[in-house]
Structures are given as structure tokens and as C-alpha cells.
Amino acid sequence: MFYFVHAQGKTLELKIGKKQITIGGFILDSSKTVNIEAVGAGNNEPIKRIHNFQEDKFNLYAYAWILNSTSRSMVWRMTIDNTERDWWDKWNRMFKGDIVLPKGRYEIYFSAVEPLYFNWHEGFFSLGRLFDKIIGEDTWWEDHSNKWSFKINGVDKILSEKDIHDYLKQKNEKNIVHITGKNSQAFTESEFSLKDKIRVNIHAIGEGYKGKMYDYGMLLNRDTHKKIWEMREIDTEYAGGAVKNRLDRKKITLNPGNYVAYFKSDGNHSLEKWNANPPYDPLSWGVSIKVDDKEYNPESIIKVPYKKKEPFLQFTQTGDDERLKKNFTLESSSWIKIWAIGEGRRNEMADYGWIKNANTGKTVWKMEYDKTEHAGGSSKNREFLGSIYLDKGTYTVYFRTDDSHSYEEWNSRPPDSPKNWGISLYQLSEDDSISVSIFSPLEENDKTIIAQLTKIGDDEHQMKKLIIKNPTRIHILCIGEGMDDEMFDYGWIEDMEFRETVWRMNYYETQHAGGARKNRRVDSYITLSPGIYRINYRSDDSHSYKSWNDDSPDDINLWGITIYEISEKQ
């Protein structure tokens, strides 16, 4: 960028060079007419019918536009209609003319993003050019980009790109939240607290198309853990550039409380590198929240400096046929954030996680298909981002994968955050010093287990004696094989004195145990009177711990029967 003094004011000129976007600006001390000379490039006709999310209906790939710095609205841009074709080069287009602008501060953006090959069917390049590009002999883009430029005459003050960034930084510091101008990241968050009820403006620019969002923001109430706002494609408007650039503007009232705002980016279309024409306000890519109430007490807003929270437990970059589990103990009740990415389709999950209370065996959370969202890439990539409240106690975290499509080897497009394939747990408490102890679960050494027959193979009938001295409440966890109302691998408990069965695994009382539908699980609770009992487990000639003939259950090591003693505190 450079400028010089013109007879009626200063002149600013921008050259695109090798950058995707060149930025400059100017100030007008009064309403006046300015003269613009610009050379860009594109097709000769606008796109009448959009074929994919990369396309820009204005059908230019090198062009300039002007934003009002205060309102962030576009006041002028190059189009096919207001430019003329360069007869010396049929792809270049030229603008020469005057425009009238009111007094104010303005930003100029000159963008040149090379179109993807499949997006050139509208006439950006001929097949010959495409062939040359593929074999690496064409320098068309480099040769022509040297001709693309923007010049404006008659402005009162010139602003550099640094001036633009400094101005936006100062402006954003007044916002409650400003997760904007970010490069590729998986998640960025910003926390704040409100002492009074306040009306706010939410402004978000992201990426979305046909009902799906790929870069988007959301706002959660940290006290209730309810989603206050989320950027949804159906509620957004066109943000300029490629049709996938989406803008969401909302006015909402927030009650006193604690909040956290997020912005999720898939990393392939952002300030770091645009893969299609950028939005008109590229430096505002992200989400910002500002007060919409002129009469408010600034001291009622408490901004919490962003501090990236690391997961206290995670299984990520998981491969094929993984069966992962780990225990953690909470010294006090706490909210836990869960971020899980796995595989699922037709309302069933193939790679997924879940959490159980280690003492009761009850599942407190499971990654279910209808509670997940698209994680980017292939439609079978699914993602859960949410939180659960856990009481003080010990819990077991699991993650399992099937025999294909994982971080080890993708058989279709990977998700936006492939390294996070798995499950990650984060503390959401105000005080991260709340103790969380992590350890590997050893069922055999669990002091609450009073009898166990597990890892059962084919054609086995195992038995174990259990002596009960006092009336004892027990939890029975039994995993086996069953279908069509009949059990093939199952357990039962006999009272040896009275020669009668006091408990038996019944198909009607079982639930799916993960993997193949015939994997069945039952959690029963009964009280045993003092006496001598025999624990039994029988298996048939197929599908067992040593030889699965279909997908294995979630807890392969617990195939069999386990008896836990329940204390009075539980």
C-alpha cells in the first residue's frame, strides 16, 4: 500500500500481490465525492444458479469493496454490472468512476482468492487453462495478479492496515465478548459474569450451507448449563463473498449470572487461509457480544480473562477396535463438560463414549446419535458438546471403536477435528482446584466386589461360593448373549440351603450392552439374607470373551457376572 497527495486530497493505492486480502483505509472529514480506479478479475455474467457452497453469486474472484468502519456495513463493491471487461485480457474487469460518501471512517478490502477447479465451470478458466494448471506449466494467476489494483482519489486521511487492526482492537475491547479475527482453531471460548439484567447485541460471522454450520458460535449459561443462543444456518443471512459465509445478528436479554461464549472453527476457511471468497467483514470472523443498553452500569459486567482449560481426562486419536476405560474420583459435586467425536449413522453409534457410576454401575451419560451433531467431513462423523452434573464419587469413562474409520485410518472424509476423535472431559467449576483423581479401573481389586465370574469363554459353566453373614444389599451386573426373548450366555444365584434360585438373568429385564444387539446387560439390586449361595454363569458354544462372532459388548472384561456389595451410604 502507498499513497500520495492529489490536487483535491490524498490518493491511496492498493496492490494485491501474493496476499489473499490487502487492507487499507481512509477518513473523510466531510461528505464528498471520491474517484475510484480498480482492476480485478472474474466472469462476464453473475451466477444465476448456485451449484455449491464455494461459489460467489457476483462471480468475481479478484475485486475490492469498502466498509463503513463504524456500522461494519458495505458501502461499495466491484461487481460485473459496474465494471467493464478489459479488451486486452478477457478475464480482467475495470472500474472507473466517482462515488459519494458521507463523512466517516472507512476500510478498503481487496480480495483475490484462487477458485477451486470444480468451481470454474461458470467460465473462470478454459479447459486449456485447467490442463495447463494441472500439469504445472501455467503461471496465469501470478501473471495476472500483478495487474490487479485499487486506487481512490480525494480522501482526507490515509489509514494503514495496522491502523485498521488497532482501531478494531480498541473497539472490540469494549465488547463483553470478542472472539473475532481468529485463525484456524477447534474451539475458542470467553467467559463473563453479569450482576444486572442487560440487553446485548450478538454479531457472528461463520461458515454454513443448507442447514449445516461448520464455523459457528454459541452462548451458554454456566449456572444452568442451558444453551442461550447458537448460530444456526436457517437463522443466518448472507455475509458476502462465497454463499457459505453466513451472518447472524441477534438482540437478547441476559439475566444476572455466569456465561461462556464459544466459537468453533473447522480450520479450512478462515483468516489463516480462505478457500473461497471471504465475507465482506473478514476481520469480524467469529462472534462478538456488546451491550445494547445505553444506560447500564459498566461495573455490572465482569470479564473473565480467557484461560484455555485442559481436559482432566481424555481418550483421543483413537484407532480401530479400541476398548478404553479409566476411572476418576470427584471430591465434591461438579459440572463436567464433555466433548466427544465418534462415528454413527442410521440412529446408531459405532465409535462412542459413555460414563458410569463406578459404585452403582449405572450409566450417567452416553453418546447417543440423536443427541449428536455433524462433526464435519463425512456425514457419519458425529459430535457431542455438552455438560452433565456429577455428584461426589467415582466414575468410569469408556470409549470404544469398531473395526474401521478412525484416527488410525479414515475410510471416508475425516471430521473437522480429527485429533480429537474420542472423548475429552473438562471441569466447569469456578474453582479448578477441586480434586479429580484419575486411575485405571481394576475390577478384580474393587473392594466392593464380593463375587465375580468374568471373561467367560465358549461352553463354560463356572461357579463360585458366596457366604453372607449379615443381611446384605447387592448390585448384580451380568453381561451375556441373548435374542428373541431367550438367553444363551447368562448368570444366576442359588441359595444352597434351600436349593432354590434367588435371582436369574431374564431377557425381558436386560438392556443392550453395546456392539451386536444380542449383547445383553442387566443391573439388578436385591437383598441377600444370611446364608450360603452359589454364583453361576453358563455360556453356549459361540460368541464369548475368547471368540466373538459379532461385535463385542462395551465391557468385554465383564462378560459374565459380578456381585457388588452396596454400603449404607450408597
C-alpha positions in Angstrom: 0.0 0.0 0.0 1.2 3.5 -0.8 -0.4 7.0 -1.1 0.4 10.4 -2.4 -1.2 13.9 -2.3 -3.8 14.6 -5.1 -4.9 18.1 -6.1 -8.2 17.6 -4.3 -7.0 15.4 -1.4 -4.9 12.3 -0.9 -4.7 9.2 -3.0 -4.5 5.7 -1.7 -3.4 2.7 -3.9 -3.5 -1.0 -3.0 -1.8 -3.8 -4.8 -2.9 -7.4 -4.2 0.5 -9.1 -4.7 0.6 -12.6 -3.4 -1.8 -12.0 -0.5 -5.4 -13.2 -0.5 -6.6 -9.9 1.1 -5.0 -6.5 1.1 -6.4 -4.0 3.6 -6.2 -0.2 3.8 -8.5 2.6 4.9 -9.3 6.3 4.9 -11.1 9.1 6.7 -13.4 11.7 5.2 -13.8 15.0 7.2 -17.0 15.8 5.3 -19.3 14.3 2.8 -17.7 14.3 -0.6 -17.2 12.7 -4.0 -14.2 10.4 -4.4 -12.8 8.9 -7.5 -12.0 5.1 -7.8 -9.9 3.3 -10.3 -9.8 -0.5 -9.9 -8.7 -3.6 -11.8 -10.0 -7.0 -10.8 -11.0 -10.2 -12.5 -13.8 -12.6 -12.9 -16.5 -13.8 -15.3 -18.7 -11.7 -17.6 -22.1 -12.7 -16.1 -23.3 -13.2 -12.5 -24.1 -16.8 -11.4 -27.8 -17.3 -11.9 -28.0 -20.6 -10.1 -25.7 -21.6 -7.2 -24.3 -25.1 -7.6 -22.1 -25.4 -4.5 -21.2 -23.5 -1.3 -17.9 -22.2 -2.6 -19.5 -20.0 -5.3 -20.0 -16.2 -5.1 -23.1 -15.1 -7.0 -21.3 -12.0 -8.1 -18.8 -14.2 -10.0 -15.7 -12.2 -9.4 -12.6 -13.7 -7.8 -10.4 -10.5 -7.7 -12.3 -7.4 -6.5 -12.4 -4.6 -4.0 -15.1 -3.3 -1.6 -15.4 -0.5 1.0 -16.8 -0.9 4.6 -18.0 1.8 7.0 -15.8 1.2 10.0 -18.5 2.2 12.5 -21.5 0.3 11.2 -19.5 -2.5 9.6 -21.8 -2.3 6.5 -20.5 -2.4 2.9 -20.9 1.0 1.1 -19.4 0.0 -2.3 -18.0 -3.0 -4.1 -16.9 -4.0 -7.6 -19.5 -6.1 -9.5 -19.9 -7.3 -13.0 -22.5 -4.7 -13.6 -20.4 -1.7 -12.6 -17.2 -2.9 -14.2 -16.1 -3.3 -17.8 -14.2 -6.0 -19.5 -10.5 -5.4 -20.3 -10.3 -5.9 -24.1 -6.6 -6.8 -23.8 -7.4 -9.5 -21.3 -10.9 -11.0 -21.2 -10.7 -12.1 -17.5 -9.8 -8.7 -16.1 -12.5 -6.2 -15.2 -12.1 -2.5 -14.6 -14.0 0.1 -12.6 -13.5 3.9 -13.2 -15.9 6.3 -11.6 -17.0 8.6 -8.8 -18.9 7.7 -5.7 -20.3 10.0 -3.0 -19.6 9.0 0.6 -20.7 10.8 3.8 -18.2 11.9 6.5 -16.7 9.0 8.3 -14.1 6.3 8.7 -13.8 3.6 6.0 -11.9 0.4 5.4 -10.9 -1.0 2.0 -10.5 -4.7 1.2 -9.1 -6.1 -1.9 -9.5 -9.9 -2.2 -8.1 -12.4 -4.7 -8.8 -16.0 -3.8 -8.0 -18.6 -6.4 -11.2 -20.6 -7.2 -11.2 -24.3 -6.8 -11.2 -26.3 -10.0 -14.7 -27.7 -9.6 -15.9 -24.1 -9.1 -14.7 -22.9 -12.5 -17.5 -24.3 -14.6 -19.1 -20.9 -14.9 -16.2 -19.7 -17.2 -13.5 -18.6 -14.9 -11.0 -20.6 -16.9 -11.0 -22.6 -20.1 -10.3 -26.3 -20.2 -6.9 -25.5 -21.7 -6.0 -23.3 -18.8 -7.2 -26.1 -16.4 -5.0 -28.6 -18.2 -2.0 -26.3 -18.0 -2.6 -25.8 -14.4 -2.8 -29.5 -13.7 0.5 -30.3 -15.4 2.1 -27.3 -13.7 3.1 -25.2 -16.7 0.7 -22.3 -16.2 1.6 -19.1 -14.4 -1.7 -17.4 -15.2 -2.6 -16.4 -11.7 0.8 -15.0 -10.9 1.0 -13.1 -14.2 -2.5 -11.5 -13.9 -2.4 -10.7 -10.1 0.3 -8.2 -10.8 -2.3 -6.2 -12.8 -4.9 -6.1 -10.1 -5.0 -2.9 -8.1 -7.3 -0.4 -6.4 -6.8 3.4 -6.2 -9.0 6.0 -4.6 -8.5 9.8 -5.0 -9.7 12.7 -2.9 -9.7 11.3 0.7 -8.6 13.4 3.7 -6.6 10.9 5.7 -4.9 7.6 4.8 -5.1 4.6 7.1 -2.7 1.6 7.1 -3.6 -2.0 7.7 -2.1 -1.6 11.2 -4.4 1.4 11.8 -7.4 -0.8 10.9 -6.3 -3.6 13.3 -5.6 -1.2 16.1 -9.0 0.5 15.6 -10.8 -2.8 15.7 -8.8 -4.0 18.7 -9.7 -0.8 20.7 -13.4 -1.2 19.6 -13.6 -4.9 20.5 -12.1 -4.3 23.9 -15.4 -2.5 24.8 -17.4 -5.6 23.9 -18.3 -8.2 26.5 -17.1 -10.9 24.2 -14.9 -10.6 21.1 -13.8 -13.9 19.7 -13.1 -12.4 16.3 -10.3 -12.3 13.8 -9.2 -15.8 14.8 -7.3 -18.2 12.7 -8.0 -21.9 12.5 -8.8 -23.3 15.9 -11.1 -26.1 17.1 -12.7 -24.2 20.0 -12.2 -20.8 21.4 -14.2 -19.6 24.5 -14.8 -16.5 26.5 -16.3 -16.3 29.9 -18.1 -13.4 31.6 -20.5 -12.6 34.5 -23.4 -10.2 34.8 -24.6 -8.6 38.1 -27.6 -7.0 36.4 -30.1 -7.8 33.6 -28.6 -6.4 30.3 -29.8 -6.4 26.7 -27.0 -7.3 24.3 -26.2 -7.5 20.6 -24.8 -10.7 19.2 -22.8 -10.4 16.0 -21.4 -13.6 14.5 -19.9 -14.5 11.1 -19.2 -18.1 10.2 -19.5 -20.8 7.6 -22.6 -22.8 6.8 -24.7 -24.2 4.0 -28.0 -25.9 3.5 -28.9 -26.3 7.2 -25.4 -27.1 8.5 -22.8 -24.9 10.2 -19.1 -25.5 10.1 -17.7 -22.4 11.8 -20.2 -21.1 14.3 -20.7 -19.5 17.8 -22.9 -20.3 20.8 -23.6 -18.9 24.2 -24.3 -21.0 27.3 -25.5 -20.1 30.8 -22.8 -21.6 33.1 -25.2 -21.7 36.1 -28.0 -23.7 34.4 -25.8 -25.1 31.6 -28.6 -24.2 29.1 -27.8 -23.1 25.6 -28.9 -19.4 25.3 -28.0 -18.9 21.7 -26.5 -20.9 18.8 -25.7 -19.9 15.3 -27.9 -21.9 13.0 -27.8 -21.7 9.2 -31.5 -21.3 8.9 -31.4 -18.1 11.0 -28.4 -16.5 9.3 -28.1 -14.1 6.3 -25.6 -13.8 3.5 -22.4 -12.3 4.7 -20.9 -11.5 1.3 -18.3 -13.4 -0.8 -18.9 -17.2 -1.1 -22.6 -18.2 -0.3 -21.3 -20.3 2.6 -20.3 -17.1 4.5 -23.1 -16.5 7.0 -24.0 -13.6 9.3 -26.1 -13.9 12.4 -27.4 -10.8 14.3 -29.4 -11.1 17.5 -30.7 -8.9 20.3 -31.3 -10.8 23.5 -31.7 -10.0 27.2 -29.4 -11.8 29.6 -30.3 -12.2 33.3 -27.7 -11.9 36.1 -25.4 -14.9 36.1 -22.4 -16.5 34.6 -21.9 -17.2 30.9 -19.5 -18.7 28.4 -19.4 -18.0 24.7 -17.8 -20.4 22.2 -16.7 -20.2 18.6 -15.9 -23.4 16.8 -13.9 -23.4 13.5 -13.2 -26.4 11.2 -10.0 -24.7 10.2 -10.3 -24.8 6.4 -11.9 -21.4 5.7 -10.7 -18.6 8.0 -8.4 -15.6 8.2 -5.5 -18.0 8.1 -6.4 -19.1 4.6 -9.7 -18.6 2.7 -10.7 -21.5 0.4 -13.3 -19.3 -1.3 -14.2 -15.6 -1.4 -14.2 -14.1 2.1 -17.1 -12.3 3.7 -17.3 -8.5 3.5 -16.2 -8.1 7.1 -13.4 -10.7 7.3 -11.8 -9.3 10.4 -15.0 -9.9 12.3 -15.0 -13.7 11.5 -16.1 -15.1 14.8 -18.5 -13.9 17.5 -18.8 -10.7 19.4 -21.3 -9.6 22.1 -21.8 -6.0 23.1 -24.2 -4.1 25.4 -27.3 -2.7 23.7 -28.4 -0.6 26.7 -27.1 3.0 26.8 -27.9 3.3 30.5 -26.1 0.5 32.2 -23.5 0.2 34.9 -20.2 -1.0 33.4 -19.2 -2.4 36.8 -22.1 -4.9 36.5 -20.1 -6.7 33.8 -17.2 -8.9 34.9 -15.0 -10.1 32.1 -13.0 -13.2 32.9 -9.7 -13.3 31.0 -9.7 -16.3 28.7 -7.7 -19.2 30.1 -7.6 -22.3 28.0 -8.8 -25.3 30.0 -7.1 -28.6 29.5 -9.1 -31.8 29.8 -8.6 -33.6 33.1 -9.2 -36.9 31.3 -9.3 -37.8 27.6 -9.0 -40.6 25.1 -8.2 -39.0 21.7 -6.6 -40.0 18.4 -8.3 -43.4 18.9 -7.8 -46.1 16.4 -9.7 -49.2 15.2 -11.0 -51.8 17.6 -10.2 -49.8 20.8 -11.7 -50.5 24.2 -10.6 -47.8 26.5 -11.6 -47.1 30.1 -10.4 -45.1 33.0 -11.7 -44.1 36.4 -11.8 -40.7 38.1 -13.0 -39.6 41.5 -14.6 -36.2 42.3 -14.1 -35.0 45.9 -17.2 -32.8 45.5 -20.1 -32.5 43.1 -19.3 -30.6 39.9 -20.4 -29.8 36.4 -18.3 -31.6 33.7 -18.0 -30.5 30.1 -17.9 -33.4 27.6 -16.5 -33.1 24.1 -16.8 -36.4 22.2 -16.3 -37.2 18.5 -17.2 -40.6 17.0 -18.9 -42.5 14.2 -22.6 -43.0 13.8 -25.4 -43.4 11.2 -29.0 -44.6 11.0 -29.5 -43.5 14.6 -26.8 -45.8 15.9 -23.3 -45.1 17.1 -20.3 -47.2 16.1 -17.5 -45.3 17.8 -18.7 -43.6 21.0 -18.2 -43.0 24.7 -20.1 -43.2 27.9 -19.7 -42.7 31.7 -20.8 -44.9 34.5 -21.0 -44.5 38.3 -18.3 -46.9 39.3 -20.0 -47.9 42.5 -23.6 -48.5 41.3 -22.8 -49.4 37.7 -25.4 -47.0 36.4 -24.7 -45.2 33.1 -24.8 -41.4 33.9 -24.1 -40.3 30.3 -23.9 -42.0 26.9 -23.1 -40.6 23.4 -26.4 -41.3 21.7 -26.9 -40.5 18.0 -30.0 -38.2 18.4 -28.0 -36.0 20.8 -25.0 -35.5 18.5 -24.4 -33.1 15.6 -22.4 -33.3 12.4 -18.7 -33.1 13.2 -17.7 -32.1 9.7 -16.4 -34.2 6.8 -18.3 -37.4 6.2 -21.9 -37.3 7.5 -21.2 -40.2 9.8 -18.8 -38.1 11.8 -20.8 -37.2 14.9 -20.0 -34.8 17.7 -21.4 -34.2 21.2 -20.6 -31.0 23.1 -22.4 -30.5 26.4 -22.2 -30.8 30.1 -23.5 -33.0 32.9 -23.8 -32.6 36.7 -22.0 -35.4 38.7 -22.3 -36.0 42.4 -19.3 -36.6 44.5 -18.0 -40.1 43.8 -16.1 -42.4 41.5 -16.9 -42.7 37.8 -15.6 -44.8 34.8 -15.2 -43.2 31.4 -15.3 -45.5 28.4 -14.7 -45.1 24.7 -14.9 -47.9 22.1 -14.4 -48.0 18.3 -15.3 -50.6 15.7 -13.0 -52.0 13.0 -13.0 -49.1 10.6 -13.0 -45.3 10.2 -10.9 -43.9 13.0 -7.8 -41.7 13.6 -5.8 -44.7 12.6 -7.2 -44.8 9.1 -10.2 -43.0 7.7 -12.4 -44.8 5.1 -14.2 -41.5 4.2 -13.6 -37.8 4.9 -12.3 -37.2 8.5 -14.1 -34.8 10.9 -13.0 -31.2 11.3 -11.0 -32.0 14.4 -9.6 -35.5 13.6 -7.1 -35.4 16.5 -10.0 -35.2 19.0 -11.6 -38.5 17.8 -12.5 -39.9 21.1 -13.7 -38.2 24.4 -12.4 -35.3 26.5 -13.7 -34.2 29.9 -13.2 -30.7 31.4 -14.1 -29.2 34.7 -16.6 -26.4 34.6 -16.5 -25.4 38.3 -15.4 -21.9 39.3 -12.5 -23.4 41.2 -10.5 -25.8 39.1 -8.6 -26.8 42.2 -11.5 -29.3 43.0 -9.6 -32.5 43.3 -10.1 -35.0 40.5 -8.2 -38.3 40.9 -7.5 -40.3 37.8 -6.7 -44.0 37.9 -7.1 -47.2 35.8 -10.0 -49.3 36.9 -9.1 -52.8 38.2 -12.4 -54.7 38.7 -10.6 -57.6 40.3 -9.3 -55.4 43.1 -12.5 -53.4 43.7 -13.2 -53.7 47.4 -17.0 -53.6 46.8 -16.8 -56.8 44.6 -17.7 -59.8 46.8 -18.0 -62.4 43.9 -17.1 -62.4 40.3 -17.1 -64.8 37.3 -15.9 -62.9 34.2 -14.0 -63.3 30.9 -16.1 -66.4 30.2 -15.3 -68.4 27.1 -17.3 -70.8 25.0 -19.1 -73.9 26.6 -18.3 -73.0 30.1 -20.3 -73.3 33.4 -18.4 -71.6 36.2 -19.5 -71.5 39.8 -18.3 -69.7 42.9 -19.5 -70.0 46.6 -20.6 -66.8 48.4 -21.1 -66.7 52.2 -23.3 -63.9 53.5 -23.1 -63.4 57.3 -25.5 -60.4 57.6 -28.4 -59.1 55.5 -26.6 -57.5 52.5 -27.9 -55.3 49.7 -26.1 -56.3 46.5 -25.8 -55.0 42.9 -25.7 -57.7 40.3 -24.0 -56.8 37.0 -24.4 -59.6 34.4 -23.5 -59.4 30.7 -24.3 -62.2 28.3 -25.8 -63.2 25.0 -29.5 -63.3 24.2 -32.0 -62.7 21.5 -35.7 -63.5 20.7 -36.6 -63.5 24.4 -34.0 -66.2 25.2 -30.6 -66.1 26.9 -27.7 -68.2 25.7 -24.9 -66.9 28.0 -26.3 -65.9 31.4 -25.9 -66.0 35.1 -27.9 -66.9 38.2 -27.7 -67.2 42.0 -28.7 -70.2 44.1 -29.5 -70.5 47.8 -27.6 -73.7 48.6 -29.5 -74.4 51.8 -33.0 -74.2 50.3 -31.9 -75.4 46.8 -33.7 -72.6 45.1 -32.7 -69.9 42.6 -33.0 -66.4 44.2 -32.0 -64.5 41.0 -31.7 -65.3 37.3 -30.8 -63.2 34.2 -34.0 -62.7 32.4 -34.0 -61.4 28.8 -37.0 -59.1 29.5 -35.0 -57.3 32.1 -31.9 -56.8 30.0 -30.7 -53.8 28.0 -28.4 -53.5 25.0 -24.8 -53.9 26.2 -23.2 -52.2 23.2 -21.9 -53.8 20.0 -24.1 -56.5 18.5 -27.8 -56.3 19.5 -27.5 -59.8 21.1 -25.1 -58.5 23.7 -27.3 -58.0 26.7 -26.7 -56.4 30.1 -28.7 -56.4 33.4 -28.2 -54.3 36.5 -30.2 -55.8 39.4 -30.4 -54.9 43.1 -31.6 -57.4 45.7 -31.0 -58.1 49.4 -29.5 -61.5 50.4 -30.3 -63.0 53.8 -27.5 -64.6 55.8 -26.6 -68.0 54.2 -24.5 -69.8 51.7 -25.0 -69.0 48.0 -23.6 -70.3 44.7 -22.9 -67.8 41.8 -23.3 -69.4 38.4 -22.5 -68.5 34.8 -23.1 -70.6 31.7 -22.2 -70.0 28.1 -23.0 -71.8 24.8 -20.6 -72.8 22.0 -20.1 -69.3 20.4 -19.8 -65.6 20.9 -17.8 -65.2 24.1 -14.9 -63.4 25.6 -12.4 -65.5 23.9 -14.1 -65.7 20.5 -16.6 -63.0 19.4 -18.6 -63.9 16.2 -20.2 -60.4 16.1 -19.4 -57.0 17.5 -18.3 -57.3 21.1 -20.1 -55.6 24.0 -18.8 -52.3 25.6 -17.4 -54.1 28.7 -15.7 -57.1 27.2 -13.8 -57.8 30.5 -17.1 -58.0 32.4 -18.6 -60.7 30.2 -20.0 -62.8 33.0 -21.4 -61.9 36.4 -20.1 -59.5 39.1 -21.6 -59.0 42.5 -21.1 -55.7 44.3 -21.8 -55.0 48.0 -23.8 -51.8 48.4 -22.9 -49.8 51.5 -25.5 -48.0 53.6 -24.1 -44.6 52.3 -24.8 -45.7 48.7 
